[in-house]
Amino acid sequence: MRPPSGTMDLRLRLGVMILLVVIFPVAYVAAINALLPHESLAFQVGWTDQNFSGWTANASQGTSARLSVSNGTLSVISAGTVTAQQFVAADSPNLTLIDSRYHFLIVSIRAPAYNVAARIALWTGSGGPILVLVKTYADTGWHTEVIELRFFGLSITTPLRTIELGWLSVETPAPVATSVDFQGLSLAREVGEPS
Amino acid sequence: MNEVGGKESGPWWARYTDWTRFLPETVKDQSRRIGKLLLLGFALRVVLLPIFGSTDATTTAWIGTVLMAKGQLILSNDPPPIFYLHALIFEVFRPIYPAAIFNRFVSPVAFTPGVLFPRSILSEPGIGILLTLVKLPYLAFDLASAVLLLWLVREPKPAVRALKMWLFNPIVLYVTYFFGQFDIVAVFFVILAFYFNQHGRRHGALLSLSAAILFKDFAIVLVPFFLVLYLEQKRGLFVRSKEFLKVALATTVPLAAQFLLAVLQTPFYESANYALTGDLMNGFFGHTLYNRGVPGVPLIQGFLTFIGYSVKLTSFSPIPDVIYLFPLAYLMLFVAWILLRRKDAGKLWNATTILFLLIYAFNLFHPQWFLWAQPFFIVLVARQGKPVSALYSGIVAFFFAYILYFDAIAYTFPLTPLIPAAEFWPGPASVMRSVGLPSDLIVNLARTAFSGLCLAWALRLFRAEWLPSGIPDQ
């Protein structure tokens, strides 16, 4: 039988318990956090279009659009009422020289209301447009979208030809002069990803 | 005598140094051994806390953080209460919450497909601290479950064996610390419900079941079995009706609480990408909430997904006549349970084990769902020894082959916090495909073997429980 422990013994026991259960784990987590190399997500831009020169307006049958570019922001504005199933857009010029290693399409979008969905379509030169984004937003602030193009089948063999930035109406028709803004359009790859 | 000694003359805090208070009398004489096991299990878990975590863990962290920072609830298939628990812990540890990750979680940057977002978080600076904060409650519930098993298994040797098997169980460690899923919280309450049931404390059992349902809806499937047991032990219509009402209340209150939280809390407007289809389209489009590509309430959608995961038989008629195998097996087991004579806590344990085995044999299931049954498996293996332990080992081995279905999500992404380059590694199934191996065939064969072993164990338990005692008295 073990002799009864005294107060010192109890203190020692409590100290050891705190050391084992609290201090060692905290020190370990702190050490791991400090020692393991981590980098914040960053993108290396391979192509960008900041002034949107040469972009042309496009729209579904029955409506029309006009474009406005100011301070690197492209505004796609409806020139008529846009009802459900209709869209208005801006089409880029031909993008034949883009390196397909830059497989993230990054763009910031600002939309005015729930009933307006930002819409991004891509053309590869064969077949119809590939829709890669149709989204509504809760507020009128800027939202940055990062889209993995390989997920939609784009690759060296099916390279990107045209980017179409636009919007469509959802639930209720969008009136004339409704505008959705785009800026910071780029094609990029993640820093650190294998080639 | 208490090991700490001098209870009356010692300082007021002396009792807090006596951890053996948490042990049942049956195993107190083995407290040194148990202490070493617990310490080793704890150390192992601490090692795993900051270095592994899946996209599920970072998604949970995202929802918890948005709730903490903006007071908005991201509506997902998982019941909201767990996110409140995480939000509370994040708030408590706010000063050490990694700033880079916090800014990412509240920033208006979205990814298509959505999984890129939680995946990229895994390699952010501070991920070790975030994962530790996320898993902190899991650690508490996990260790509490380990100790609870000692109370549940009354025989000393099997009890310690069960503790050992729990502490070093690859499924417990994988699901909770490698994958970083929160199912351990509900599992703890399920074990607690069975503990209370074993000791005839029905209110405690029902309360624990309620808590389990609150955190994860799967516990609902256990309720009818408890109900039948309780009804059988009562006599008279009024008393039985009262019992029925109590069980009904224990089931509906947590569901109502989940619903109220989802309705009353301001929702986070997660924009769904309508260009995506199926499982990838989640969130709001206009005013409509989409869940896995379908408009609907996430909680209900989660339940329907569970049914949809069942293996089904279809007839060849022009009428789409479908029979779902898991609901069929569940109903058959339930009827057999009703007809079983002299039900008790032990039989309920075995029937529940059969139920879980049927779920895994007949349903597609997510890796973390396999945790639900582990206490049941472990206790049976600890009690019955060799033949069952071989069966269990086979099931565990085939489980790790089965989750090859989930490829990088289950195997390589969780390594990212330790090895950032793992974010770009292909999963093992992809590697198999790239070297020309028929990965689908291999995984399907392993899955078939897994289901076969589950059914074999279920049959063994069924025979033991039903055939001797299930024969009506002559």
Interface residues (C-beta under 8 A of the other chain):
Chain A: R2 P3 P4 S5 G6 T7 L10 R13 L14 M17 L20 V21 F24 P25 Y28 V29 I32 N33 L36 P37 H38 E39 S40 L41 Y114 N115 A117 I120 L131 V132 L133 V134 K135 T136 Y137 A138 D139 G141 W142 H143 T144 E145 V146 I147 E148 F151 V170 E171 E190 G192 E193 P194
Chain B: M1 E3 V4 G5 G6 G10 P11 W13 A14 Y16 T17 W19 L39 F42 V46 V47 L49 P50 I51 A100 R104 S107 P108 V109 A110 F111 T112 P113 L116 S120 S123 E124 P125 G126 I127 G128 I129 T132 Y269 S271 A272 N273 Y274 A275 F284 F285 G286 H287 P417 L418 P420 A421 F424
